[in-house]
Amino acid sequence: MTAQKTFLYDDHIKLGGKMVEFAGWELPVMYSSIIDEHMAVRQAAGLFDVSHMGEVVVKGRGARAALQKLIPSDMGRLEKGKSMYTCFLNEQGGIIDDLFMFMLSDNEYYLVVNAATTEKDVEWLTLNCRTNVSIQDVSAATAKIDLQGPQSYNILKKIIKDDRLEGLKRFHFFTGAYKGQPVLISQTGYTGEFGYELFCINNVASRLWNDLLEAGKEYGIKPVGLGARDTLRLEACYSLYGHELSDTITPIEGGIGFVVSAQSEYIAKDIVENQKTHGAGRQIICLEMLDKAIPRSEYRVLHKGEDIG
């Protein structure tokens, strides 16, 4: 099957992006070097094309109640203009997918899910949200651009002229405008740095991408590929579905137990609450390297010569 291309593919080629296949998409692994791009995000700003991610709109009078049964988080924490990180669970407590949930209104929610699991997520939602709920996969019409790093605000305010941008709190969002088209602007990210996630329609994605790069020149912005995206999230101890998270790993085992609320009623609550109370037989931990070696996927971990994971 031929890999899909985002609407920014030609822009990546012009910038010298080294393209690889990831989750069925052709995306840049890097432009200059992973280290340079990593440090740009930590010290200035980086721009990411994350348009391969899935976006699903769930709405209707029954949307809130239906979604609450599928996630271990308390939806009472949400209000219009606020988002939260959570996950879908199967009957064994395994993670079907981790996701961000944005509350657009009392009866409408915008879900951002992983590219490789979008189809599975839509099927799970369709199976479990049957009464007074509509589900729309808007992934194909949506571009996602992430602006991350300490200079992100200074760059974005040159492009988005909206008073709501100043003081926008973490996990909060609003729908602004760019070139006369709506753009959802969220103060969230996957790097451990201050920054924004921007959602727009495909036909303005290239202009927005290039305007942000131009606006960020004086601040040292760099386009960033998948390689640095991975090192940044690892450094911040953020999990990646398919690596630290899977449908055989529970939130407690996967290190995201913070999403679990005892107030909620959801699928596999008895299993998850038991692990939260009594502990799990396995659990992910973060390691700090003492030298310049890079810990790569599938490396074994030894403790006093014993293989422990």
C-alpha positions, 0 to 999 in steps of 0.5 A: 500500500502506498504511503499517504502524503500530507498537504505539506509534503512539497514543503518538506522536500523544498526544505531538504526533509529526509522522508520515511514511512511512519504509520502509513504516511510519508513524513520527514525524519529530519531536515538538518540533524536530529540534535540541531532540531532537538536543541532548537525546540529546547532553546528557541522554537521548532515547527512540526507537521503532525497532519498524519494524526487522526481527528474525530468529532463526537457530538449529540445529546448523548455524547458526554455520557457515552464518552465517559464510559469509554475513558477512565478520566473524569469528564467533569474536569472539562469545560468549553475551551479546555482539553485533557489527555486520556485514553480508551480502554478495552474490557481487560483494561488495555489501552486501545489508544491514548488521545486528547479530548477538546470540549467544543460545547456541552454536546460536542467533543473534538478527539485527536487520536494516533494515526495508526489507530484512527480506524480502530478508534472510530470503530470502537466509538461507533460500537459504543456510542449508539444513542443520540450521538454522531461520529465524524472522522474529519482527519482527511480534511484536517492539517495539524501543525505544532509550534513548540519552544520558548519563543512560540508565543512571540512567533505565533502572535505575529501570525494570529492577531487575537487577544485570546492568544496572550495568557492562553493557559495550558490545556486551554484552546480557542478557535481563531482565524487565519486567511479567513479560515478557522484555526483551532489553537491549543496550548498543548504539545508533545515535547515538554516545552511551552507551545501550541498545536494548530488545527486548520483545513488542508488548503491553508496548511502550506501558507500557515507553515511557511508564514510561521517559518518566516515569522520565526526566523529572527527567533531561530525557528527550525522545521523539526522531523520525527527523529527529534520529536521522538527524542523530545518526548522521551526526554519529557517522559511522554509515552508513545502508543505502540511502544510504551502503550498498547492494548495489553498494557493498562494505564497503571502499567504504562505510566499514565495512571494520572489519567485515572479518576475514581469518580468515573464509571468506565469499562474495566474500572475494577481491573484498573482500580485494583492495580491503582490500589494494590500495584501492578506486576509490571510498570514502566519507569524512566531511566537517566543516562549517565553518559552520551549513549542513546537508549534505543527501542528494544534495548535490554535493561540490566540490574546488577547483571540481571535482565529485568526488562 
